[in-house]
Amino acid sequence: MAEITIQISEEELKGVMQAYQTLQNFLEKITSPNELYQAEFLEGLREAQAEVQKSQTSEVKIFADFVQ
């Protein structure tokens, strides 16, 4: 794929970001998470939700603690 460089104004960028948000909101309404994410991600999400419900979480104060 060829590499290209584009330049857009701040106003144009705001429009692109608004369009992105509109599409995201629309897709969230009509699409199940099961269709958007891979099984491995969904399993991790379920595990994380279960940990939160069981209060098995700890506060992260620095990023290094988060990635351990």
N, C-alpha and C positions, 0 to 999 in steps of 0.2 A: 504494500500500500504506500502510495506517495505521501510524503509529509508536506503539509501546507501551513502557512501562517496567516492568521486573519487578524484584523483590527476592527473593533467595534467601539462605539461610544458608550459611556456609562449609561445613558438612557436606553440604548439598544440592549445592553447587558441586563438591565432591570426588566425589560420586556421578555427576554429569553428566560430569565429566572421565574417570572410570573407564569409564563407558558409551561415551564417545567413543573411548577407547583400545581397548576391546574390539571395537567396530565396525571401527575402522581395521585392527586385526590380522586380523580375519576377512576383510575385503575384500582385504587384501594377499595372503591365501592363495588366494583363489578368482578374483582378477581380474588380468589381465595389465596391465602398465604401458601397453601400446599402447591399451587400452580406457579408461584413466584420463586420459591426457595428450594434448594436441594434438601434431600432427606437428612443429611448430616447436620445441616444448619437447624432444621426444625427440631431434631432430637436435642441439640444443644440448647435451643430456646426452651424446650419443655423442661429440661434439667434445671436450667437457671430459674425458671418460674417456680419449680418445686422447691428449690433452695430458698428462694425469697419467702415463700409461704411458710416454710419451716424455720424461718429466721436463721438460716445457716449462712449468713453473709457476714462480711467484716468490712469495716471502713477502710478505704484506700486513701492514704495520705500522700504517697509519692508514686509516680508511674512505675518505677522498678518493682514495687510491691504488686502492682496490677498484673504484670506480665509473668510473674512467677507461677 
